[in-house]
Amino acid sequence: MDPINEVHVKEPGLVVIDVAAADDATAFAFQAALAEQWAAAPASRTTRDAGQPGVRLRFYLDMRQPFDA
């Protein structure tokens, strides 16, 4: 994964989440579960690392702002 950009964690409550999961469905389900609780900038695709099992997903969460359904 790329390095974390300082702007994404410059204040308390901002979170960068890197997920490693067995498959896309699991990674996106985890992202959706967190996005139900807090404002999120969801990812639309996973990545695969050559020679490594599973998929990776990075998304951004703002715990200062609850999700307003």
N, C-alpha and C positions, 0 to 999 in steps of 0.2 A: 504494500500500500504506500501511497505517497505520504510525505511528511505532513503533520498537522499544521495548518495555517494558524498563526497566532491570533488572527481576528476571530476565529471560531471559538476561542477559549479566553478571550480578553477580560471577561467579567464572570463573577461567581454565578452559577446557574446555567452556563452554556456548556454543552457537552458534545464531544465527538465520539461516536460509537462505532467501533469496528467489530463486526460480527463474523465469526467463522462458523459455518453450518454444513451439514451433510448435503443439502440441496437448496435450490432456489425457494421452494415453498416454505421451508423451515425458516430461512433467513427473512423472507418477507412477512411471515406470520409474527416473528419476533418484533420486527420493525412496526407492524400494525398495532401490536399490543401496547407498545410504548407510546405510539402516536395517539392512542385513545386517551391517554392521560395528560400529555404535554404537547405544546406546539412543536412541530417537527418539520424539517426539510427532508422529505423522504427521498431515498434513492430509487431509481427506476430499473437498475440492472445490477447484477452481481458480476464479480470477476473470478477468474480461476488462476491460481499460481501453478505454473508448470511443475510437475513432480510432487505436488501437494494434494492431499485429498480434499474434497468438498469445495465450497464456494466462499467468497468473502463479500461483505457488504459494508459500506460506510455511509452513515447518515448523521444528521446534526439535530440536536434536541435543545430546546430552550425550556428549562425547568422553572423559569421565572413566570412563564405564561401557561396556565392550564389551557388545554384544548377546549374550545367553545363550540360544541356541536350544534 
